[in-house]
Amino acid sequence: MMRPDSVSRRACAALMFLLPLAAAAEEPPAPDAAQGRFDALEHRLDALEKAIDDVLWFHRLGDVASIDKVYIYGPPPARIANPTAMGAANPVKFWAYVFVPRELDRARRHPLLVFPHGGVHASFTTYYTHILREMMAQGYVVVAPEYRGSTGYGQGFYEKIDYGGLEVEDNHAARDYMVEAYDFVDAGRVGLVGWSHGGLIALLDAFAHPQDYQAVFAGVPVSDLVARMGYYDDEYRDLFSAPYHLGKTVHEDVAEYRRRSPVNHVEKLAVPLLVHTNTSDDDVYVLEVEHLIAALKAAGKQFEYEIFRDAPGGHSFDRIDTPAAREIRFRIYRFLAGHLRPERPFGSVEELSRASYR
């Protein structure tokens, strides 16, 4: 179990990393050197932010959940600079948050939710506190992997990103770890929950490993990278064409972008699925998710979906703290409960609302 005082020490250590950067140089650095310093500072700030957020998890959720942060591994790196070097093909190690309801009867088996965070580069933060409280109240065990490419763990880990590729296998490795390490987790009741890029990971994980999941919720999921590159700006496109990322633009390798898009793998769906999208989403445009829905229908798949019309909140419409968002989440939990059978499923929106806050 990770102790709050040890996390505080991590926060102090991260702060110490920043001190050398505070000293001003006598001569202005060359442009490349200056950019390198800014990049290094950004990653150190991410590490500090992550350490602070780890403390906040205990503060905001510790009354209802036992919280741990475990160090596990997924496949070897997607790109190995020197394949003959000692240990070059070792698995990629990463952290994962584990949340267990405090009142859980550990003599019995309980359902697991695998919860990948969103973002091209991001991490699992206390933005999701109220949603975790809702999951704890129902009796779900939750694992949230900080898969390769996540922020807060240094530049080397950041640049191990394999978007829509091995990060999906990291997510699945977190599922396998929980089933193997926690004897109160029911391997026959495992669900996937993800929004945005987390929705892409949830979809691709379910497509690749249908036997390991019993339900999937994909909220505003990134679904079609080819379409996405068409409506996003150059700054966003540059994230994907960076040498440590896909390394090419969509124009240079459209097949690779298609390979990493859920819309091109819908024939593999064999798990109960619920999809949400919103016509006023300013991040994952509704057209992307409509492509996914149309492809699933064309493939003859049985699934559930809702297209919300200009729901307040845009991209976060069903994740924010409003009464309307809680009503939508109640529908999500009702779908999950029908397949995963948690110990205390919500019977009403009022029950959900009471669970959201202390």
Secondary structure as the mmCIF struct_conf table of DSSP 4:
data_model
#
loop_
_struct_conf.conf_type_id
_struct_conf.id
_struct_conf.beg_label_comp_id
_struct_conf.beg_label_asym_id
_struct_conf.beg_label_seq_id
_struct_conf.end_label_comp_id
_struct_conf.end_label_asym_id
_struct_conf.end_label_seq_id
HELX_RH_AL_P HELX_RH_AL_P1 PRO A 4 ALA A 22
BEND BEND1 ALA A 23 ALA A 23
HELX_LH_PP_P HELX_LH_PP_P1 ALA A 24 ALA A 25
BEND BEND2 GLU A 26 GLU A 27
HELX_LH_PP_P HELX_LH_PP_P2 PRO A 28 ALA A 30
HELX_RH_AL_P HELX_RH_AL_P2 PRO A 31 LEU A 61
TURN_TY1_P TURN_TY1_P1 GLY A 62 VAL A 64
STRN STRN1 ALA A 65 TYR A 73
BEND BEND3 PRO A 75 PRO A 75
HELX_LH_PP_P HELX_LH_PP_P3 PRO A 76 PRO A 77
BEND BEND4 ALA A 78 ALA A 78
BEND BEND5 ALA A 81 ALA A 81
TURN_TY1_P TURN_TY1_P2 PRO A 83 THR A 84
BEND BEND6 ALA A 85 ALA A 85
TURN_TY1_P TURN_TY1_P3 MET A 86 ALA A 89
HELX_LH_PP_P HELX_LH_PP_P4 ASN A 90 VAL A 92
STRN STRN2 LYS A 93 PRO A 101
TURN_TY1_P TURN_TY1_P4 ARG A 102 GLU A 103
TURN_TY1_P TURN_TY1_P5 ARG A 106 ALA A 107
BEND BEND7 ARG A 108 ARG A 108
STRN STRN3 HIS A 110 VAL A 114
BEND BEND8 GLY A 119 HIS A 121
HELX_RH_3T_P HELX_RH_3T_P1 THR A 126 TYR A 128
HELX_RH_AL_P HELX_RH_AL_P3 THR A 129 GLN A 138
TURN_TY1_P TURN_TY1_P6 GLY A 139 GLY A 139
STRN STRN4 VAL A 141 PRO A 145
TURN_TY1_P TURN_TY1_P7 ARG A 148 GLY A 149
BEND BEND9 THR A 151 TYR A 153
HELX_RH_AL_P HELX_RH_AL_P4 GLN A 155 TYR A 158
TURN_TY1_P TURN_TY1_P8 GLU A 159 LYS A 160
TURN_TY1_P TURN_TY1_P9 TYR A 163 GLY A 165
HELX_RH_AL_P HELX_RH_AL_P5 LEU A 166 ALA A 181
TURN_TY1_P TURN_TY1_P10 ASP A 183 PHE A 184
STRN STRN5 VAL A 185 TRP A 195
TURN_TY1_P TURN_TY1_P11 SER A 196 SER A 196
HELX_RH_AL_P HELX_RH_AL_P6 HIS A 197 ALA A 208
HELX_RH_3T_P HELX_RH_3T_P2 PRO A 210 ASP A 212
BEND BEND10 GLN A 214 GLN A 214
STRN STRN6 ALA A 215 GLY A 219
BEND BEND11 VAL A 220 VAL A 220
HELX_RH_AL_P HELX_RH_AL_P7 LEU A 225 TYR A 231
BEND BEND12 TYR A 232 TYR A 232
HELX_RH_AL_P HELX_RH_AL_P8 ASP A 234 SER A 241
BEND BEND13 ALA A 242 ALA A 242
TURN_TY1_P TURN_TY1_P12 PRO A 243 LEU A 246
BEND BEND14 LYS A 248 LYS A 248
TURN_TY1_P TURN_TY1_P13 VAL A 250 GLU A 252
HELX_RH_AL_P HELX_RH_AL_P9 VAL A 254 ARG A 259
TURN_TY1_P TURN_TY1_P14 ARG A 260 ARG A 260
HELX_RH_3T_P HELX_RH_3T_P3 PRO A 262 ASN A 264
HELX_RH_3T_P HELX_RH_3T_P4 VAL A 266 LYS A 268
BEND BEND15 VAL A 271 VAL A 271
STRN STRN7 LEU A 273 ASN A 278
TURN_TY1_P TURN_TY1_P15 THR A 279 SER A 280
BEND BEND16 ASP A 282 VAL A 284
HELX_RH_AL_P HELX_RH_AL_P10 VAL A 286 ALA A 298
TURN_TY1_P TURN_TY1_P16 ALA A 299 GLY A 300
STRN STRN8 GLU A 304 PHE A 308
BEND BEND17 ARG A 309 ASP A 310
TURN_TY1_P TURN_TY1_P17 PRO A 312 GLY A 313
HELX_RH_3T_P HELX_RH_3T_P5 GLY A 314 SER A 316
TURN_TY1_P TURN_TY1_P18 PHE A 317 ARG A 319
BEND BEND18 ILE A 320 THR A 322
HELX_RH_AL_P HELX_RH_AL_P11 PRO A 323 LEU A 340
BEND BEND19 GLU A 343 ARG A 344
BEND BEND20 GLY A 347 SER A 348
HELX_RH_AL_P HELX_RH_AL_P12 VAL A 349 SER A 356
#
